[in-house]
């Protein structure tokens, strides 16, 4: 009986572990967006799996609020009412959420460790990582360009998640939910883990001597693009296996980060 009890305990622990992993994977795949028109467009798109509609209790009745509620009921989507403070914690942008947010189950939104754990030995993925890119319109344009190219993923630090705003979604021209976005809590930590899995870290710098047009792309590569004004952080720069620039003419010193991302993405294909 004691032997059987030990086996049962072990089985229960394994079941609990699997249950936790499934729940974590589910919640990790949720992306929260905000803004009345943005949420309405998402709710109207039957191809997107919306889990919850979040509304502020203080919202005044309006055509768009009533339409959101009607769509949620029609699609059997859970509606949650919150105080303004509670909703601002959910949207992470209380100044611009307009009292509305929704959770989308988005298969392309995952933690970078999922890529590492599921990658085959022969896989040759390419990633564009963003270090402190904070302009939401630039982020949207980068998502659009990378999604249109053969690059597999965009690596985005968790702190930048707040920049997936209505402007980002609009600038991506509807491609956000077709892309694969890898989240990380800290970019330097993620890059170290990716290097352990055979990735070469390539930092784009305007003053690097070697140019991308003469670069032989490794089988597994992460291209890192820096902040619009400060560039790549020192911690990330120290992890670089390669430093590359784009050859510019007529005295032009640098390019917009979204343009750089597009050039890098299509030079790799």
C-alpha distance (Angstrom), angle and dihedral (degrees) to the residues before:
residue distance angle dihedral
X1 . . .
X2 3.79 . .
X3 3.82 90.7 .
X4 3.80 91.0 50.4
X5 3.80 91.0 48.3
X6 3.80 91.1 53.6
X7 3.81 90.8 51.0
X8 3.79 91.4 48.6
X9 3.80 91.0 50.4
X10 3.79 90.4 49.1
X11 3.83 90.8 48.9
X12 3.80 91.8 49.2
X13 3.81 91.0 50.6
X14 3.82 90.8 49.7
X15 3.81 90.9 48.6
X16 3.81 90.5 49.3
X17 3.80 90.4 49.5
X18 3.82 92.3 50.4
X19 3.79 90.7 46.4
X20 3.81 90.8 51.6
X21 3.81 92.0 48.0
X22 3.81 91.6 50.6
X23 3.80 91.7 48.8
X24 3.80 91.5 47.0
X25 3.82 91.9 48.8
X26 3.80 89.4 50.2
X27 3.81 95.2 50.3
X28 3.82 91.2 42.0
X29 3.81 88.8 58.9
X30 3.81 93.2 55.8
X31 3.78 118.8 101.6
X32 3.81 119.3 -168.7
X33 3.78 117.6 -147.3
X34 3.79 128.5 178.9
X35 3.79 143.8 -160.8
X36 3.79 128.4 82.7
X37 3.80 100.5 -105.6
X38 3.80 93.7 39.2
X39 3.81 92.7 51.3
X40 3.79 91.0 45.2
X41 3.82 91.6 53.9
X42 3.80 90.4 49.2
X43 3.81 92.6 47.1
X44 3.80 89.7 50.9
X45 3.80 91.6 53.8
X46 3.80 105.6 85.6
X47 3.82 91.0 -168.8
X48 3.82 90.2 69.0
X49 3.80 118.2 79.8
X50 3.80 107.3 -134.7
X51 3.80 114.3 -167.8
X52 3.82 102.7 -176.2
X53 3.77 141.1 5.0
X54 3.81 113.2 -145.9
X55 3.81 118.7 -157.4
X56 3.79 132.4 178.8
X57 3.80 112.7 -119.5
X58 3.79 88.5 -135.9
X59 3.82 94.3 60.6
X60 3.77 111.7 125.2
X61 3.78 116.4 -129.8
X62 3.80 111.5 -91.8
X63 3.79 139.7 156.1
X64 3.81 93.1 -100.5
X65 3.83 94.5 47.0
X66 3.81 91.1 49.6
X67 3.81 90.3 47.9
X68 3.82 91.2 50.9
X69 3.80 91.2 51.1
X70 3.81 92.1 46.7
X71 3.81 91.9 49.9
X72 3.81 91.2 48.4
X73 3.78 91.9 51.6
X74 3.79 91.9 45.3
X75 3.83 91.2 51.3
X76 3.84 93.8 40.1
X77 3.80 90.9 -118.6
X78 3.79 116.8 160.8
X79 3.82 113.8 -109.5
X80 3.81 117.1 -150.4
X81 3.80 123.8 -170.0
X82 3.81 120.0 -153.1
X83 3.76 143.0 173.7
X84 3.80 114.0 -101.8
X85 3.79 90.5 -104.0
X86 3.81 92.5 51.3
X87 3.79 91.7 48.1
X88 3.81 92.3 49.4
X89 3.82 88.7 56.4
X90 3.81 89.4 52.5
X91 3.81 96.6 45.4
X92 3.82 93.5 36.0
X93 3.78 87.0 -144.6
X94 3.79 110.7 74.7
X95 3.79 92.1 167.0
X96 3.80 93.8 62.0
X97 3.82 108.6 22.6
X98 3.85 93.1 93.4
X99 3.79 89.4 -146.0
X100 3.82 93.9 -64.8
X101 3.81 135.4 98.7
X102 3.79 136.3 152.0
X103 3.80 137.6 -162.8
X104 3.79 116.8 -128.9
X105 3.80 124.3 -164.2
X106 3.77 99.1 -134.9
X107 3.81 116.8 179.8
X108 3.80 92.6 -160.4
X109 3.80 92.8 58.5
X110 3.79 109.2 86.1
X111 3.78 145.8 134.2
X112 3.82 114.6 -87.5
X113 3.82 89.9 -121.4
X114 3.82 88.4 68.3
X115 3.80 89.4 62.4
X116 3.81 91.4 49.9
X117 3.81 93.6 45.9
X118 3.81 95.7 48.2
X119 3.81 99.1 37.3
X120 3.79 115.6 116.3
X121 3.80 121.9 -130.4
X122 3.80 91.1 -108.2
X123 3.81 97.3 44.1
X124 3.81 115.8 123.2
X125 3.81 105.3 -167.5
X126 3.79 124.8 174.4
X127 3.80 123.9 -151.7
X128 3.79 136.2 -170.6
X129 3.81 110.8 -150.0
X130 3.80 124.1 -161.8
X131 3.79 119.6 -146.0
X132 3.79 109.7 -161.9
X133 3.81 97.5 -29.2
X134 3.79 98.8 163.4
X135 3.80 106.8 167.0
X136 3.84 105.9 102.3
X137 3.80 93.5 -152.5
X138 3.80 91.9 52.2
X139 3.80 89.2 48.4
X140 3.80 91.2 52.3
X141 3.80 91.9 49.4
X142 3.81 90.7 48.4
X143 3.80 90.8 51.4
X144 3.80 90.2 50.9
X145 3.82 94.4 49.7
X146 3.80 95.7 43.9
X147 3.82 92.2 46.6
X148 3.81 89.9 52.2
X149 3.82 91.9 51.8
X150 3.79 132.6 66.1
X151 3.82 92.1 -101.9
X152 3.80 108.4 120.9
X153 3.79 104.9 -145.0
X154 3.78 151.0 -0.5
X155 3.81 115.9 -129.5
X156 3.79 109.4 -147.0
X157 3.83 126.4 -179.4
X158 3.80 112.7 -124.4
X159 3.80 91.6 -117.4
X160 3.80 88.2 64.6
X161 3.81 90.9 57.4
X162 3.79 88.4 89.6
X163 3.79 87.6 64.7
X164 3.81 92.4 64.4
X165 3.77 86.6 98.8
X166 3.80 134.1 150.7
X167 3.82 87.2 -88.6
X168 3.82 91.1 52.9
X169 3.79 91.8 49.7
X170 3.81 91.1 47.6
X171 3.82 92.5 47.4
X172 3.81 90.1 50.7
X173 3.82 87.3 60.4
X174 3.79 93.4 -136.5
X175 3.82 95.5 -49.1
X176 3.83 97.9 108.1
X177 3.81 93.4 90.0
X178 3.81 91.4 47.5
X179 3.80 93.4 55.5
X180 3.80 132.4 83.9
X181 3.78 111.4 -123.0
X182 3.79 117.6 -172.4
X183 3.79 115.5 -156.4
X184 3.78 126.3 -149.3
X185 3.78 133.8 175.6
X186 3.79 92.7 -141.5
X187 3.79 124.5 16.2
X188 3.82 96.2 -148.7
X189 3.82 91.3 52.7
X190 3.81 91.3 48.8
X191 3.80 91.8 49.4
X192 3.81 91.3 51.1
X193 3.83 89.8 52.6
X194 3.80 91.5 47.5
X195 3.82 90.9 49.8
X196 3.82 88.3 54.8
X197 3.82 86.8 55.9
X198 3.79 92.9 54.5
X199 3.80 101.8 -91.2
X200 3.80 120.4 141.8
X201 3.80 114.6 -140.6
X202 3.79 112.7 -137.0
X203 3.79 117.5 -172.7
X204 3.80 120.4 -157.2
X205 3.82 111.1 -137.7
X206 3.78 127.6 170.1
X207 3.83 92.4 -137.8
X208 3.82 99.0 44.3
X209 3.81 112.8 127.0
X210 3.82 96.8 -140.7
X211 3.82 115.5 70.9
X212 3.77 126.6 -144.2
X213 3.81 94.8 -123.1
X214 3.83 89.8 67.0
X215 3.80 94.5 43.3
X216 3.78 122.7 111.6
X217 3.80 103.9 -142.4
X218 3.85 113.6 -129.6
X219 3.80 118.3 -126.4
X220 3.82 90.5 -109.8
X221 3.76 114.7 32.5
X222 3.80 142.4 162.9
X223 3.79 117.0 -161.6
X224 3.81 111.4 -158.3
X225 3.80 121.1 -152.4
X226 3.78 119.9 -169.6
X227 3.77 139.6 -141.3
X228 3.80 117.3 -62.0
X229 3.82 92.6 -110.8
X230 3.82 108.8 14.5
X231 3.80 99.9 38.4
X232 3.80 122.2 -152.1
X233 3.81 117.7 -8.7
X234 3.81 119.1 -110.2
X235 3.82 92.6 -116.2
X236 3.81 91.6 55.2
X237 3.82 93.5 41.2
X238 3.80 90.2 57.7
X239 3.83 89.3 60.3
X240 3.81 93.7 57.5
X241 3.79 118.8 124.8
X242 3.80 88.8 -175.2
X243 3.80 136.1 17.2
X244 3.79 117.0 -154.1
X245 3.78 138.8 177.8
X246 3.79 135.5 -166.9
X247 3.81 113.4 -114.4
X248 3.81 106.1 -115.7
X249 3.79 127.3 -167.9
X250 3.83 138.4 -150.4
X251 3.78 95.9 28.2
X252 3.81 96.9 -60.3
X253 3.82 106.4 152.6
X254 3.81 103.4 -165.9
X255 3.79 146.6 -6.7
X256 3.80 133.0 -128.7
X257 3.82 109.8 -88.1
X258 3.81 91.9 -119.1
X259 3.81 90.9 54.3
X260 3.80 90.3 47.5
X261 3.81 90.4 51.3
X262 3.80 91.4 51.8
X263 3.83 92.6 49.3
X264 3.80 92.5 47.6
X265 3.81 92.8 46.1
X266 3.79 94.0 53.2
X267 3.80 96.0 38.4
X268 3.80 86.4 60.5
X269 3.80 94.7 55.9
